[in-house]
Amino acid sequence: FKPGDLVAVAAHHILIEEVDLNPESTQYAYGVVVENIKGDTLLALFPQVAVYVFRNSTVEHHWPSYLKVVSSRR
C-alpha cells in the first residue's frame, strides 16, 4: 500500500450482535492511505496501514488483510 491509494476497508461486523462472516455480508468503508508518521523506527510485529476513512473523518490503522485497493496512485 502506498500513500494516496484509495482503499476499501472491510467491516465484517457493524454491530457485535450481527456477526456474519459470509463474503456477501461484508460492508466497506472507503478511505485513502496516508503516510504513517510515528517517531519509532522499530519493525512492527503486526504492521498496520494508516488510512484516512471518509465516513469517520479520522485516520485509523488497519491490518492489510482488511484492505482492498480500489484505485492505486501511480
C-alpha positions in Angstrom: 0.0 0.0 0.0 1.3 3.4 -1.0 0.2 6.8 0.3 -2.5 8.1 -1.9 -4.1 4.7 -2.7 -7.9 4.6 -2.5 -8.8 1.6 -0.4 -12.0 -0.2 0.8 -11.8 -1.2 4.5 -13.7 -4.4 5.2 -16.1 -4.2 8.1 -17.4 -7.7 8.9 -19.3 -6.7 12.0 -21.1 -3.4 12.2 -22.9 -4.4 15.4 -21.4 -7.2 17.6 -24.8 -8.9 17.7 -24.8 -9.3 13.9 -21.6 -11.0 13.2 -21.8 -12.7 9.8 -18.5 -13.7 8.1 -20.1 -14.5 4.7 -18.3 -12.6 1.9 -21.7 -11.3 0.7 -22.4 -9.6 4.1 -19.1 -7.7 4.2 -19.6 -3.9 4.1 -16.9 -1.5 3.2 -15.8 2.0 4.3 -13.6 3.9 1.9 -10.5 5.9 2.6 -7.1 7.0 1.4 -3.8 5.5 2.6 -1.8 8.2 4.3 1.8 8.5 5.5 2.3 6.7 8.8 4.0 9.4 11.0 5.4 7.8 14.1 8.6 8.5 16.0 9.6 4.9 16.3 11.8 3.1 13.8 11.2 -0.4 15.1 9.9 -3.2 12.9 6.3 -3.9 13.9 5.4 -7.5 14.6 1.9 -6.8 13.2 2.2 -3.9 10.8 -0.8 -1.7 10.1 -1.6 0.7 7.4 -2.7 4.3 8.2 -6.0 5.1 6.4 -8.0 8.4 6.4 -11.5 7.0 6.5 -14.1 9.3 4.8 -17.0 8.1 6.9 -15.4 8.9 10.2 -13.1 11.8 9.0 -10.3 10.2 11.1 -7.0 8.4 10.5 -7.3 4.8 11.5 -4.8 2.0 11.5 -5.9 -1.3 9.8 -4.2 -4.6 9.1 -3.6 -5.2 5.4 -5.8 -8.2 5.3 -8.8 -5.9 5.9 -7.9 -3.6 3.0 -8.6 -3.8 -0.7 -7.1 -1.3 -3.2 -9.8 0.3 -5.3 -7.5 2.7 -7.2 -3.7 2.9 -6.9 -1.7 6.0 -7.0 0.8 5.7 -9.8 
